[in-house]
Amino acid sequence: MKNNPNAKLLRIFIGESDKIGYKTLYETIVFEAKKKGLSGATVTRGIMGFGANSKIHTSKLLEISSDLPIVIEIVDTNEKIKDFTKIVENLFEQSKSGGLITLEKAEIIRYKAGK
């Protein structure tokens, strides 16, 4: 991906325990992004959060939460991101998971592989 002032940032919010079969949903999404040729993906594990069900998930409670928040971020062209969003929605349906998908404008300043 070249420097692009009109790129898009796709953010996907899910739970750590969301799965499709035996594979975690976040892994499935990242491998699908790679297969579709997107520029890259980053998965971040949150330490606390809540979603549509208003249940707090945290790593601070005495009982360790097994469903901490996960955020997947992917930046690419508008066209690629829009196409990939359809795949993500299908994966949500397959996993019967809740979650949130957001889309923002992003300006690519530097995108270059390391040594």
Summary of the structure (lengths in Angstrom):
residues: 115
radius of gyration: 15.1
end to end distance: 17.2
largest distance: 46.7
contacts: 314
relative contact order: 0.34
helix: 25%
strand: 32%
